[in-house]
Amino acid sequence: MRDVIGYEEKHPEVVAQLTSGYPRFVVHPFAKQAAAHLIRTQPALAGHSLWLTSSRRAAERLRLHLASPQAILLEDGPLTGVAFPEDAALSSRAKTFLQHTGMFLSSREAEDYLLHVGELSAPALEKGFDGYPGGCVKGHVARAAGATAADVFLAPSGMNAIYGAFRVAADLQRAKGRTRWLQLGWLYLDTIAILQKFTDQPAQDYLFQSDVFDLATLRKLFAEQGDRIAGLITEVPTNPLIQTPDLAAIRDLCREHGALLLIDPTIASPLNIDVLPYADVLVNSLTKYTGSEGDVIMGSVVVNPASPHAADFRSRLPGELEPVYSRDLERLAAQIGDTPAVIAQINRTTPAVVEFLRTHPRVKEVYWSLHPASRENYLKIARSPDAIGSMISFVLDMPVAQFYDRLRLPKGPSFGMKATLICPFIYLAHYDLVTSESGRATLAAAGLSPELLRLSVGCEPAEDIIAALAEALA
């Protein structure tokens, strides 16, 4: 936990040890090396910071967002980015924008560039794919969601999928005078950030209801502001409380008032839950479950053909989503066939881990897809009664550091992998809220404990995971 805090507070002795990390939070070493090469070989860039992006369009959007006359668009062969004289504040804004929108340069594209300019002698060895990777990935995503491949659109990350779908939906609704967006439930931090920062006038256009079960308040909000609400974004289940709302009621409310419904089913996976019939579009991180080796990131948007806006989404999404790099697509195609077996194993193991935690005297609360508050709503959309996913969040009746420091399980912020992963999620995602009195009040109002731990069950034997938890809880 000391190192978690050191990472959040940027302690030099901790940051120096981080050679890599989750790609939207820690810039990949190959991307850093490619940027350094460009700065070193172009005299005009001496003393500049350079942020490499997934496309020229992304670089243009980053430059526009920075709104600095010193920011210049850079191109060198296939690489594009934005450079500016070294400025900590501008660098922070650039990193945050790319994190929210998922527009960072692919690490494999950076690797190929370094090979081309002679900075690397050979690529990393990894399993390839024989066949058409785009068709393979789209086919798997379509079958999982209950759609056709024509309604599947790929993005280089889950966040870019969400950002692109949001931009299309916002443009469609803005033409009708609708600019307000509703966040239902506590969602993943960058999804929250998109709504807080990229709505037209965030002070009035960002709406938030933390209680996903309170339909009466939701109906009142739509009755009062329904003609101005552009859309509603929610996760099913939510992250990290794993709560499932009454999707049928929410869909009907959105349709009645002309609001678009964007649903993110990443926590459980579309292979476990059937949610496309309720949404206008699904936005999903393929990094989870589908990229179960934990070595590739990607996202998808799936259009519901029954949506009144299906044709508009199909025509506009290609112009908003960033391109997927060919080698990332090949790597995902090489492992996507494992996904049904990975999920089946996880679904068998998760209930045993939940039961251990639920009955342990040092565990105060356990959240999972079949938590009593969500069970009925979840089972309505579950593809089978045991299709429950990997995610378990829990709160302890003991100092979190004492448990976390003793726990011999892999620690990290992702989920849906073959390997079990655990993290003190609120510390990693919302450290600013954890460390202030007003922030803790905000968390409490949403039913979140700062000490909440988020566990993603992997493919290891249930008894091994339980033994590690038991040892740390002793």
Buried (B, 14 or more C-beta within 10 A) or exposed (E): BEBBBBBBEEEEEBEEEEEEEBBBBBBBEBBBBBBEBBBEEBEEBEEBBBBBBBBBBBBBBBBEBBEBEEBBBBEBEEBBBBBBBEBEEBBEBBBBBBBBBBBBBBBBBBBBBBBEBEBBEEEEEBEEBEEEBBEBBBBBBBBBBBBBBEBBBBBBBBBBBBBBBBBBBBEBBEEEEBBBBBBBBBBBBBBBBBBBBBBEEEEEBBBBBBBBBBBEEBBEBBEEBBEBBBBBBBBBBBBBBBBBBBBEBBBEBBBEBBBBBBBBBBBBBBBBBBBBEBBBBBBBBBBBBBBBBBBBBBBBBBBBBEBEBBEBBBEBBEEBBBBBBBBBBBBBBBBBEBBBEBBBBBBBBBBBBBEBBBEBEEBEBBBBBBBEBBBEBBBEBBBEEEBBBBBBBBBBEBEBBEBBEEBEBBBBBBBBBBBBBBBBBBBBBBBEBBBEEEBBEBBEEBBBBBBBBBBBBBBBEBEEBBEBBEEBBE
